[in-house]
């Protein structure tokens, strides 16, 4: 639609009223049907109208009536689960509350850890500096799995193992168990002492127990159900003596319930 700058003396024709006044106002109609009835014969691109039934402000694009804007019906943004912020007016911001986020393992793409493995991280007390020690680590999954089951500082556990390696036993009878594997036991009794190896000793294959006869009493190693071989003899019920005072011998597990007694030993 055109624009005309009227000056004094111009003749205002019906066409001028239609083109420069009627068609360039915001025309108000009860509804779209009333608008169609009134304007169908004179529609022109750029016309504006307001429909009172829908409170809708529209313009004519040349082929259809189009909403000038669509403000929508959102009246507020409420922060839901694991979110903070929101508001009922103006610009609002939503923030993710990471402390409230729970992600099931099944929702993490390409994750191969089980839920149980991920739960190991619960309660981790390592500092950022501690965790940063892993930066650049090239260990494989198998190598990292070596620490599976570690419940305290590894160095502390290693130190504890070394501390427990050496045992002094002043009793006169001891039945070896799997917990004795890798240890050195120093027997100090002044009376005869018997060390028993039976089917429940269960020292792992390849592990050993070092036995020192530091007491004045005789020290005897007796087989009771397990096979003990030494001094050219193999027995499941016999005994061996460990030399004189300050002598020593090693009990080495070579198979399940099968041991070699190595050192200054003799068959009883």
C-alpha positions as a Markdown table, in Angstrom:
| # | Residue | x | y | z |
|---|---|---|---|---|
| 1 | Unk | 0.0 | 0.0 | 0.0 |
| 2 | Unk | 1.3 | 3.5 | -0.9 |
| 3 | Unk | 1.9 | 6.6 | 1.3 |
| 4 | Unk | 0.6 | 10.0 | 0.4 |
| 5 | Unk | 1.5 | 13.4 | 2.0 |
| 6 | Unk | -1.7 | 15.4 | 1.7 |
| 7 | Unk | -1.4 | 19.2 | 1.3 |
| 8 | Unk | -4.0 | 21.9 | 1.7 |
| 9 | Unk | -6.4 | 22.0 | -1.3 |
| 10 | Unk | -6.0 | 18.3 | -2.2 |
| 11 | Unk | -9.2 | 16.5 | -3.1 |
| 12 | Unk | -9.8 | 13.5 | -0.7 |
| 13 | Unk | -11.4 | 10.9 | -2.9 |
| 14 | Unk | -13.0 | 7.6 | -1.8 |
| 15 | Unk | -10.0 | 5.7 | -3.2 |
| 16 | Unk | -7.7 | 7.9 | -1.1 |
| 17 | Unk | -9.7 | 7.2 | 2.0 |
| 18 | Unk | -9.5 | 3.4 | 1.3 |
| 19 | Unk | -5.8 | 3.3 | 0.3 |
| 20 | Unk | -4.3 | 5.8 | 2.8 |
| 21 | Unk | -6.7 | 5.5 | 5.8 |
| 22 | Unk | -8.9 | 2.4 | 6.0 |
| 23 | Unk | -6.4 | -0.1 | 4.7 |
| 24 | Unk | -3.5 | 1.2 | 6.9 |
| 25 | Unk | -5.2 | 1.2 | 10.3 |
| 26 | Unk | -5.4 | -1.6 | 12.8 |
| 27 | Unk | -8.8 | -2.9 | 12.1 |
| 28 | Unk | -10.7 | -4.6 | 14.9 |
| 29 | Unk | -13.0 | -7.5 | 14.3 |
| 30 | Unk | -14.9 | -9.9 | 16.6 |
| 31 | Unk | -13.4 | -12.9 | 14.9 |
| 32 | Unk | -11.7 | -14.1 | 11.7 |
| 33 | Unk | -15.1 | -14.8 | 10.0 |
| 34 | Unk | -16.1 | -11.2 | 10.5 |
| 35 | Unk | -12.8 | -10.0 | 9.1 |
| 36 | Unk | -13.2 | -12.2 | 6.0 |
| 37 | Unk | -16.7 | -10.9 | 5.4 |
| 38 | Unk | -15.5 | -7.3 | 5.6 |
| 39 | Unk | -12.2 | -7.5 | 3.8 |
| 40 | Unk | -12.3 | -10.4 | 1.3 |
| 41 | Unk | -12.8 | -8.1 | -1.6 |
| 42 | Unk | -10.2 | -5.5 | -0.6 |
| 43 | Unk | -7.3 | -7.5 | 0.9 |
| 44 | Unk | -3.9 | -6.0 | 0.5 |
| 45 | Unk | -0.5 | -7.1 | 1.7 |
| 46 | Unk | 0.5 | -5.2 | 4.9 |
| 47 | Unk | -3.0 | -4.9 | 6.4 |
| 48 | Unk | -3.2 | -5.2 | 10.2 |
| 49 | Unk | -6.1 | -6.5 | 12.3 |
| 50 | Unk | -6.9 | -7.4 | 15.8 |
| 51 | Unk | -9.3 | -10.3 | 16.7 |
| 52 | Unk | -11.1 | -9.8 | 20.0 |
| 53 | Unk | -12.1 | -13.4 | 20.4 |
| 54 | Unk | -8.5 | -14.6 | 20.5 |
| 55 | Unk | -6.8 | -11.4 | 21.5 |
| 56 | Unk | -4.7 | -11.9 | 18.4 |
| 57 | Unk | -2.8 | -9.2 | 16.4 |
| 58 | Unk | -2.2 | -10.2 | 12.8 |
| 59 | Unk | -0.9 | -8.9 | 9.5 |
| 60 | Unk | -1.8 | -10.0 | 5.9 |
| 61 | Unk | 1.2 | -11.4 | 4.1 |
| 62 | Unk | -0.4 | -11.3 | 0.7 |
| 63 | Unk | -1.6 | -14.8 | 1.0 |
| 64 | Unk | -2.7 | -15.4 | 4.6 |
| 65 | Unk | -3.1 | -13.7 | 8.0 |
| 66 | Unk | -0.1 | -14.2 | 10.2 |
| 67 | Unk | 0.3 | -13.6 | 13.9 |
| 68 | Unk | 2.6 | -10.6 | 14.6 |
| 69 | Unk | 3.9 | -12.5 | 17.6 |
| 70 | Unk | 3.3 | -15.6 | 19.7 |
| 71 | Unk | 4.0 | -14.8 | 23.3 |
| 72 | Unk | 3.1 | -18.4 | 24.3 |
| 73 | Unk | 1.6 | -19.4 | 27.6 |
| 74 | Unk | 4.6 | -19.9 | 29.9 |
| 75 | Unk | 4.1 | -18.0 | 33.1 |
| 76 | Unk | 7.0 | -19.3 | 35.2 |
| 77 | Unk | 10.0 | -21.6 | 35.1 |
| 78 | Unk | 10.3 | -23.9 | 38.1 |
| 79 | Unk | 13.5 | -25.6 | 39.1 |
| 80 | Unk | 12.8 | -29.4 | 39.2 |
| 81 | Unk | 14.9 | -32.3 | 40.4 |
| 82 | Unk | 18.6 | -31.7 | 40.4 |
| 83 | Unk | 18.0 | -28.0 | 39.3 |
| 84 | Unk | 18.3 | -24.7 | 41.0 |
| 85 | Unk | 17.1 | -21.2 | 39.9 |
| 86 | Unk | 14.1 | -20.5 | 37.8 |
| 87 | Unk | 11.6 | -17.6 | 38.2 |
| 88 | Unk | 8.2 | -16.1 | 37.3 |
| 89 | Unk | 9.3 | -13.0 | 35.4 |
| 90 | Unk | 12.1 | -11.6 | 33.3 |
| 91 | Unk | 15.2 | -13.5 | 32.3 |
| 92 | Unk | 15.7 | -16.6 | 34.4 |
| 93 | Unk | 18.5 | -19.1 | 34.7 |
| 94 | Unk | 18.5 | -22.8 | 35.6 |
| 95 | Unk | 21.6 | -24.4 | 37.2 |
| 96 | Unk | 22.3 | -28.1 | 37.5 |
| 97 | Unk | 22.8 | -29.3 | 41.1 |
| 98 | Unk | 25.5 | -31.9 | 40.5 |
| 99 | Unk | 25.2 | -33.2 | 44.1 |
| 100 | Unk | 21.7 | -34.3 | 43.3 |
| 101 | Unk | 22.5 | -35.9 | 39.9 |
| 102 | Unk | 22.3 | -39.7 | 39.8 |
| 103 | Unk | 23.1 | -41.4 | 36.4 |
| 104 | Unk | 22.4 | -45.1 | 36.0 |
| 105 | Unk | 25.3 | -47.0 | 34.5 |
| 106 | Unk | 22.9 | -48.1 | 31.7 |
| 107 | Unk | 22.5 | -44.5 | 30.5 |
| 108 | Unk | 26.2 | -43.9 | 30.0 |
| 109 | Unk | 27.2 | -44.7 | 26.4 |
| 110 | Unk | 30.0 | -47.2 | 25.9 |
| 111 | Unk | 30.5 | -47.7 | 29.6 |
| 112 | Unk | 31.8 | -51.2 | 30.4 |
| 113 | Unk | 32.0 | -50.8 | 34.2 |
| 114 | Unk | 29.2 | -52.5 | 36.2 |
| 115 | Unk | 27.1 | -50.6 | 38.7 |
| 116 | Unk | 29.0 | -52.4 | 41.5 |
| 117 | Unk | 32.3 | -51.2 | 40.0 |
| 118 | Unk | 31.1 | -47.6 | 39.8 |
| 119 | Unk | 29.9 | -47.8 | 43.4 |
| 120 | Unk | 33.5 | -48.3 | 44.5 |
| 121 | Unk | 33.8 | -44.5 | 43.9 |
| 122 | Unk | 31.2 | -43.8 | 46.5 |
| 123 | Unk | 32.9 | -42.2 | 49.5 |
| 124 | Unk | 36.3 | -41.7 | 47.8 |
| 125 | Unk | 38.3 | -39.3 | 50.0 |
| 126 | Unk | 41.2 | -38.7 | 47.6 |
| 127 | Unk | 41.9 | -35.0 | 47.0 |
| 128 | Unk | 42.1 | -33.4 | 43.6 |
| 129 | Unk | 45.9 | -33.5 | 43.9 |
| 130 | Unk | 45.7 | -37.3 | 44.6 |
| 131 | Unk | 43.5 | -37.9 | 41.6 |
| 132 | Unk | 45.7 | -35.8 | 39.4 |
| 133 | Unk | 48.5 | -38.3 | 39.9 |
| 134 | Unk | 46.5 | -40.4 | 37.4 |
| 135 | Unk | 46.9 | -37.8 | 34.7 |
| 136 | Unk | 48.9 | -39.4 | 31.9 |
| 137 | Unk | 48.8 | -42.9 | 33.4 |
| 138 | Unk | 49.4 | -45.5 | 30.6 |
| 139 | Unk | 48.5 | -48.6 | 32.7 |
| 140 | Unk | 46.2 | -51.0 | 31.1 |
| 141 | Unk | 42.8 | -52.1 | 32.6 |
| 142 | Unk | 44.4 | -55.3 | 33.8 |
| 143 | Unk | 47.2 | -53.4 | 35.5 |
| 144 | Unk | 44.8 | -51.0 | 37.2 |
| 145 | Unk | 42.8 | -54.0 | 38.4 |
| 146 | Unk | 45.7 | -55.1 | 40.5 |
| 147 | Unk | 44.5 | -52.6 | 43.1 |
| 148 | Unk | 41.0 | -54.2 | 43.2 |
| 149 | Unk | 40.1 | -54.8 | 46.8 |
| 150 | Unk | 42.6 | -52.3 | 48.2 |
| 151 | Unk | 41.0 | -50.8 | 51.3 |
| 152 | Unk | 43.7 | -48.5 | 52.6 |
| 153 | Unk | 46.9 | -46.8 | 51.4 |
| 154 | Unk | 48.9 | -49.3 | 49.5 |
| 155 | Unk | 52.2 | -48.3 | 51.1 |
| 156 | Unk | 50.6 | -48.7 | 54.5 |
| 157 | Unk | 49.6 | -52.2 | 53.6 |
| 158 | Unk | 53.0 | -53.1 | 52.2 |
| 159 | Unk | 54.7 | -51.8 | 55.3 |
| 160 | Unk | 52.2 | -53.8 | 57.4 |
| 161 | Unk | 53.1 | -57.0 | 55.5 |
| 162 | Unk | 56.8 | -56.5 | 56.1 |
| 163 | Unk | 56.2 | -55.9 | 59.7 |
| 164 | Unk | 54.2 | -59.1 | 60.0 |
| 165 | Unk | 56.8 | -61.2 | 58.0 |
| 166 | Unk | 58.8 | -62.0 | 61.1 |
| 167 | Unk | 57.1 | -63.8 | 64.0 |
| 168 | Unk | 58.5 | -64.9 | 67.4 |
| 169 | Unk | 56.7 | -67.9 | 68.9 |
| 170 | Unk | 57.5 | -68.9 | 72.4 |
| 171 | Unk | 54.8 | -71.7 | 72.6 |
| 172 | Unk | 55.6 | -75.5 | 72.3 |
| 173 | Unk | 53.0 | -76.3 | 69.6 |
| 174 | Unk | 51.9 | -74.6 | 66.5 |
| 175 | Unk | 49.8 | -75.8 | 63.5 |
| 176 | Unk | 50.7 | -73.8 | 60.4 |
| 177 | Unk | 47.9 | -72.1 | 58.4 |
| 178 | Unk | 47.7 | -70.2 | 55.2 |
| 179 | Unk | 48.3 | -66.9 | 57.1 |
| 180 | Unk | 51.8 | -68.1 | 57.8 |
| 181 | Unk | 52.7 | -68.1 | 54.1 |
| 182 | Unk | 55.7 | -65.9 | 53.4 |
| 183 | Unk | 56.6 | -65.5 | 57.0 |
| 184 | Unk | 59.6 | -66.3 | 59.1 |
| 185 | Unk | 58.8 | -67.9 | 62.4 |
| 186 | Unk | 61.4 | -67.9 | 65.2 |
| 187 | Unk | 60.6 | -70.6 | 67.9 |
| 188 | Unk | 62.2 | -69.7 | 71.2 |
| 189 | Unk | 60.8 | -72.2 | 73.7 |
| 190 | Unk | 63.3 | -73.9 | 76.0 |
| 191 | Unk | 61.1 | -77.1 | 75.8 |
| 192 | Unk | 60.5 | -79.5 | 72.9 |
| 193 | Unk | 58.3 | -77.8 | 70.3 |
| 194 | Unk | 56.2 | -79.4 | 67.6 |
| 195 | Unk | 55.2 | -77.6 | 64.3 |
| 196 | Unk | 52.3 | -79.5 | 62.6 |
| 197 | Unk | 51.5 | -79.4 | 58.9 |
| 198 | Unk | 48.1 | -80.8 | 58.0 |
| 199 | Unk | 45.5 | -80.8 | 55.2 |
| 200 | Unk | 44.1 | -77.5 | 56.5 |
| 201 | Unk | 47.4 | -75.7 | 56.5 |
| 202 | Unk | 46.6 | -74.7 | 52.9 |
| 203 | Unk | 49.7 | -72.6 | 52.2 |
| 204 | Unk | 49.5 | -71.5 | 48.5 |
| 205 | Unk | 51.6 | -73.3 | 46.0 |
| 206 | Unk | 54.9 | -71.6 | 45.6 |
| 207 | Unk | 54.7 | -70.0 | 49.0 |
| 208 | Unk | 57.1 | -70.9 | 51.9 |
| 209 | Unk | 57.5 | -70.6 | 55.6 |
| 210 | Unk | 60.9 | -70.2 | 57.1 |
| 211 | Unk | 61.4 | -71.9 | 60.5 |
| 212 | Unk | 64.2 | -71.0 | 62.9 |
| 213 | Unk | 65.0 | -73.1 | 66.0 |
| 214 | Unk | 66.2 | -70.4 | 68.4 |
| 215 | Unk | 65.0 | -72.2 | 71.6 |
| 216 | Unk | 67.0 | -74.6 | 73.6 |
| 217 | Unk | 64.3 | -77.3 | 73.2 |
| 218 | Unk | 64.2 | -79.6 | 70.2 |
| 219 | Unk | 62.1 | -78.4 | 67.3 |
| 220 | Unk | 60.1 | -81.0 | 65.3 |
| 221 | Unk | 58.0 | -80.7 | 62.1 |
| 222 | Unk | 55.2 | -83.3 | 61.9 |
| 223 | Unk | 53.1 | -84.2 | 58.9 |
| 224 | Unk | 49.4 | -84.9 | 59.8 |
| 225 | Unk | 47.5 | -85.6 | 56.6 |
| 226 | Unk | 49.5 | -83.4 | 54.3 |
| 227 | Unk | 52.6 | -84.8 | 52.5 |
| 228 | Unk | 55.9 | -83.5 | 53.8 |
| 229 | Unk | 59.1 | -84.6 | 52.1 |
| 230 | Unk | 62.7 | -84.0 | 53.2 |
| 231 | Unk | 65.9 | -85.8 | 54.1 |
| 232 | Unk | 65.1 | -88.4 | 51.4 |
| 233 | Unk | 61.8 | -89.3 | 53.0 |
| 234 | Unk | 58.2 | -88.5 | 52.1 |
| 235 | Unk | 55.5 | -88.9 | 54.7 |
| 236 | Unk | 51.9 | -88.0 | 55.7 |
| 237 | Unk | 52.3 | -88.9 | 59.3 |
| 238 | Unk | 56.0 | -88.8 | 60.1 |
| 239 | Unk | 58.2 | -86.2 | 61.7 |
| 240 | Unk | 61.5 | -84.3 | 61.1 |
| 241 | Unk | 63.8 | -82.6 | 63.5 |
| 242 | Unk | 65.5 | -79.3 | 62.7 |
| 243 | Unk | 69.1 | -79.6 | 63.7 |
| 244 | Unk | 70.5 | -78.1 | 66.9 |
| 245 | Unk | 69.7 | -74.8 | 68.4 |
| 246 | Unk | 70.0 | -71.9 | 65.9 |
| 247 | Unk | 69.4 | -74.2 | 62.9 |
| 248 | Unk | 66.7 | -73.4 | 60.3 |
| 249 | Unk | 64.6 | -75.0 | 57.6 |
| 250 | Unk | 62.2 | -73.9 | 55.0 |
| 251 | Unk | 58.8 | -75.5 | 54.3 |
| 252 | Unk | 57.9 | -75.0 | 50.6 |
| 253 | Unk | 54.5 | -75.8 | 49.1 |
| 254 | Unk | 55.0 | -77.6 | 45.8 |
| 255 | Unk | 51.3 | -78.7 | 45.2 |
| 256 | Unk | 48.1 | -78.8 | 47.1 |
| 257 | Unk | 48.8 | -80.4 | 50.5 |
| 258 | Unk | 52.3 | -81.3 | 49.4 |
| 259 | Unk | 55.4 | -79.7 | 50.9 |
| 260 | Unk | 59.2 | -79.9 | 50.8 |
| 261 | Unk | 61.2 | -79.4 | 54.0 |
| 262 | Unk | 64.5 | -77.9 | 53.0 |
| 263 | Unk | 67.5 | -77.3 | 55.3 |
| 264 | Unk | 69.2 | -78.9 | 58.3 |
| 265 | Unk | 66.6 | -81.6 | 58.9 |
| 266 | Unk | 66.6 | -85.3 | 59.8 |
| 267 | Unk | 63.9 | -88.0 | 59.9 |
| 268 | Unk | 62.8 | -88.8 | 63.4 |
